[in-house]
Protein backbone atom coordinates (compact mmCIF):
# COMPACT_ATOMS: atom_id res chain seq x y z
CA UNK A 1 0.00 0.00 0.00
CA UNK A 2 1.20 3.49 -0.86
CA UNK A 3 0.13 6.58 1.09
CA UNK A 4 0.86 10.18 0.07
CA UNK A 5 0.79 12.74 2.86
CA UNK A 6 0.15 16.32 1.77
CA UNK A 7 -0.67 19.61 3.44
CA UNK A 8 0.59 23.14 3.86
CA UNK A 9 4.04 23.93 5.18
CA UNK A 10 3.98 23.88 8.96
CA UNK A 11 1.00 21.52 9.25
CA UNK A 12 3.24 18.93 10.88
CA UNK A 13 3.35 16.28 8.15
CA UNK A 14 6.88 15.08 8.96
CA UNK A 15 6.22 15.09 12.70
CA UNK A 16 3.04 13.03 12.36
CA UNK A 17 4.67 10.63 9.91
CA UNK A 18 7.61 10.12 12.30
CA UNK A 19 5.24 9.50 15.21
CA UNK A 20 3.22 6.99 13.19
CA UNK A 21 6.33 5.15 11.97
CA UNK A 22 7.58 4.90 15.57
CA UNK A 23 4.22 3.47 16.67
CA UNK A 24 3.77 1.01 13.80
CA UNK A 25 6.72 -1.08 12.62
CA UNK A 26 4.89 -2.05 9.41
CA UNK A 27 5.04 1.55 8.14
CA UNK A 28 7.89 2.45 5.81
CA UNK A 29 8.84 6.08 5.22
CA UNK A 30 10.31 7.07 1.87
CA UNK A 31 13.30 9.39 2.20
CA UNK A 32 12.81 12.15 -0.35
CA UNK A 33 15.59 13.50 -2.54
CA UNK A 34 15.58 17.32 -2.50
CA UNK A 35 17.75 19.96 -4.12
CA UNK A 36 18.40 21.53 -0.73
CA UNK A 37 21.51 21.19 1.46
CA UNK A 38 21.09 18.34 3.93
CA UNK A 39 22.24 20.62 6.75
CA UNK A 40 19.15 22.82 6.13
CA UNK A 41 17.43 20.64 8.70
CA UNK A 42 13.85 19.54 9.01
CA UNK A 43 12.87 16.13 7.74
CA UNK A 44 15.32 13.32 7.04
CA UNK A 45 16.05 13.75 3.33
CA UNK A 46 18.83 13.26 0.83
CA UNK A 47 20.15 16.63 -0.27
CA UNK A 48 21.55 16.80 -3.79
CA UNK A 49 22.62 19.45 -6.26
CA UNK A 50 20.28 20.42 -9.09
CA UNK A 51 22.71 18.73 -11.50
CA UNK A 52 22.70 15.47 -9.54
CA UNK A 53 18.91 15.57 -9.33
CA UNK A 54 18.60 16.07 -13.10
CA UNK A 55 20.98 13.18 -13.76
CA UNK A 56 19.07 10.85 -11.44
CA UNK A 57 15.78 11.88 -13.00
CA UNK A 58 17.16 11.20 -16.48
CA UNK A 59 18.35 7.78 -15.28
CA UNK A 60 14.80 6.94 -14.11
CA UNK A 61 15.64 6.84 -10.40
CA UNK A 62 12.42 8.60 -9.35
CA UNK A 63 8.94 7.10 -9.31
CA UNK A 64 7.62 10.66 -8.86
CA UNK A 65 9.17 14.09 -8.96
CA UNK A 66 7.97 17.68 -8.78
CA UNK A 67 9.06 21.25 -8.20
CA UNK A 68 7.89 23.40 -5.31
CA UNK A 69 9.25 26.46 -3.53
CA UNK A 70 12.15 26.67 -5.98
CA UNK A 71 13.32 23.14 -5.18
CA UNK A 72 13.13 19.77 -6.90
CA UNK A 73 11.69 16.81 -4.98
CA UNK A 74 11.94 13.14 -5.92
CA UNK A 75 10.54 9.88 -4.60
CA UNK A 76 13.13 7.15 -5.26
CA UNK A 77 11.68 4.22 -7.18
CA UNK A 78 13.71 1.70 -5.17
CA UNK A 79 12.09 2.71 -1.86
CA UNK A 80 8.55 1.99 -3.01
CA UNK A 81 9.13 -1.77 -3.00
CA UNK A 82 9.39 -1.92 0.80
CA UNK A 83 7.02 -4.31 2.58
CA UNK A 84 4.10 -2.96 4.59
CA UNK A 85 2.51 0.43 4.15
CA UNK A 86 4.82 2.85 2.34
CA UNK A 87 4.37 6.54 3.18
CA UNK A 88 5.81 9.57 1.45
CA UNK A 89 5.54 13.29 2.09
CA UNK A 90 4.20 14.55 -1.22
CA UNK A 91 2.88 17.62 -2.95
CA UNK A 92 -0.72 18.31 -3.85
CA UNK A 93 0.42 19.35 -7.32
CA UNK A 94 2.05 15.94 -7.86
CA UNK A 95 -1.06 14.01 -6.79
CA UNK A 96 -2.57 13.60 -10.28
CA UNK A 97 0.74 12.17 -11.51
CA UNK A 98 0.99 9.93 -8.43
CA UNK A 99 -2.58 8.69 -8.71
CA UNK A 100 -2.15 7.91 -12.42
CA UNK A 101 1.02 5.96 -11.70
CA UNK A 102 -0.31 4.25 -8.55
CA UNK A 103 -4.09 3.71 -8.89
CA UNK A 104 -4.44 2.40 -5.30
CA UNK A 105 -2.76 5.48 -3.83
CA UNK A 106 -4.25 6.72 -0.57
CA UNK A 107 -3.98 10.43 0.32
CA UNK A 108 -3.88 11.95 3.80
CA UNK A 109 -4.28 15.73 4.01
CA UNK A 110 -2.73 17.20 7.18
CA UNK A 111 -4.16 20.60 8.14
CA UNK A 112 -3.80 23.16 10.92
CA UNK A 113 -5.20 26.65 11.55
CA UNK A 114 -3.27 29.58 10.03
CA UNK A 115 -2.08 30.81 13.43
CA UNK A 116 -0.57 27.40 14.19
CA UNK A 117 1.06 27.25 10.76
CA UNK A 118 2.60 30.70 11.22
CA UNK A 119 3.97 29.80 14.64
CA UNK A 120 5.49 26.53 13.41
CA UNK A 121 7.05 28.09 10.31
CA UNK A 122 8.63 30.86 12.36
CA UNK A 123 9.96 28.34 14.90
CA UNK A 124 11.73 26.35 12.16
CA UNK A 125 13.95 29.35 11.45
CA UNK A 126 14.65 28.19 7.88
CA UNK A 127 13.00 31.05 5.99
CA UNK A 128 12.72 34.83 6.09
CA UNK A 129 9.40 36.36 7.10
CA UNK A 130 8.44 37.16 3.49
CA UNK A 131 8.78 33.48 2.54
CA UNK A 132 6.69 32.48 5.54
CA UNK A 133 3.95 34.91 4.48
CA UNK A 134 4.03 33.42 0.98
CA UNK A 135 3.69 29.90 2.37
CA UNK A 136 0.76 30.98 4.53
CA UNK A 137 -0.92 32.54 1.49
CA UNK A 138 -0.71 29.14 -0.23
CA UNK A 139 -1.92 27.22 2.83
CA UNK A 140 -5.62 27.43 1.99
CA UNK A 141 -5.50 25.20 -1.05
CA UNK A 142 -7.84 22.73 -2.58
CA UNK A 143 -6.74 19.37 -3.85
CA UNK A 144 -6.66 18.81 -7.60
CA UNK A 145 -9.94 17.70 -9.12
CA UNK A 146 -10.72 14.03 -8.58
CA UNK A 147 -8.32 13.59 -5.65
CA UNK A 148 -9.94 12.32 -2.46
CA UNK A 149 -8.16 12.54 0.86
CA UNK A 150 -8.64 11.71 4.51
CA UNK A 151 -8.17 14.93 6.48
CA UNK A 152 -6.14 14.94 9.70
CA UNK A 153 -6.34 18.18 11.66
CA UNK A 154 -3.09 18.70 13.57
CA UNK A 155 -3.87 21.49 15.99
CA UNK A 156 -3.46 19.87 19.39
CA UNK A 157 -0.75 17.97 21.19
CA UNK A 158 1.71 15.71 19.42
CA UNK A 159 0.05 12.59 20.84
CA UNK A 160 -3.38 13.79 19.64
CA UNK A 161 -2.02 14.47 16.17
CA UNK A 162 -0.28 11.09 15.91
CA UNK A 163 -3.43 9.32 17.14
CA UNK A 164 -5.49 11.09 14.45
CA UNK A 165 -2.90 10.21 11.82
CA UNK A 166 -2.84 6.55 12.87
CA UNK A 167 -6.66 6.47 12.76
CA UNK A 168 -6.52 7.79 9.18
CA UNK A 169 -4.22 4.91 8.28
CA UNK A 170 -6.57 2.26 9.65
CA UNK A 171 -8.26 1.47 6.33
CA UNK A 172 -4.88 0.72 4.73
CA UNK A 173 -3.37 -1.31 7.54
CA UNK A 174 -1.42 -4.19 6.05
Buried (B, 14 or more C-beta within 10 A) or exposed (E): BBBBBBBBBBBBBBBBBBBBBEEBEEBBBBBBBBBBEEEEEEBEBBBBEEEBBEEBBEEEBBBBBBEBBEBBBBBBEEBBEBEEBBBBBBBBBBBBBBBEBBEEBBBBBBBBEEEBBBEBBEEEEBBEEEBBEBBBEEBEEEBEEEBEBBEBBBBEEEEEBBBBBBEBBEEBEE
